[in-house]
């Protein structure tokens, strides 16, 4: 139980939607930085912080996030986790 609580408050499961540079998508398990949540994505951060998603915002959020964090694991993309991170909203690829 303590491990689950520790993971929830100190890790982020960051979902990268399939895009041109990464056509298969990816899930990264990282240390939590900034305003990230346990389950998050660049699209979810753009929506929370700016009220919408654009290619520029998505690129900037992914770049900033990857620059500031340590990646512990890389996993295959999950459409379900992406959908959970965005509250069920779909944003174009």
QUIDAZI-V77899 format. One record per residue. N is the residue number from 0. PHI is phi in whole degrees, 0 to 359 (none if undefined). Layout:
{{N/PHI} {N/PHI}}
This chain:
{{0/none} {1/297} {2/295} {3/294} {4/294} {5/301} {6/299} {7/300} {8/267} {9/238} {10/241} {11/232} {12/262} {13/258} {14/262} {15/253} {16/294} {17/303} {18/221} {19/308} {20/288} {21/221} {22/297} {23/266} {24/70} {25/192} {26/241} {27/244} {28/260} {29/226} {30/289} {31/279} {32/229} {33/54} {34/260} {35/290} {36/251} {37/302} {38/245} {39/212} {40/207} {41/300} {42/296} {43/295} {44/295} {45/301} {46/297} {47/294} {48/278} {49/241} {50/81} {51/184} {52/239} {53/225} {54/298} {55/295} {56/297} {57/302} {58/297} {59/295} {60/295} {61/295} {62/298} {63/296} {64/299} {65/293} {66/289} {67/263} {68/239} {69/252} {70/270} {71/267} {72/219} {73/241} {74/232} {75/296} {76/297} {77/229} {78/300} {79/297} {80/295} {81/300} {82/298} {83/296} {84/294} {85/260} {86/69} {87/90} {88/277} {89/250} {90/240} {91/303} {92/271}}
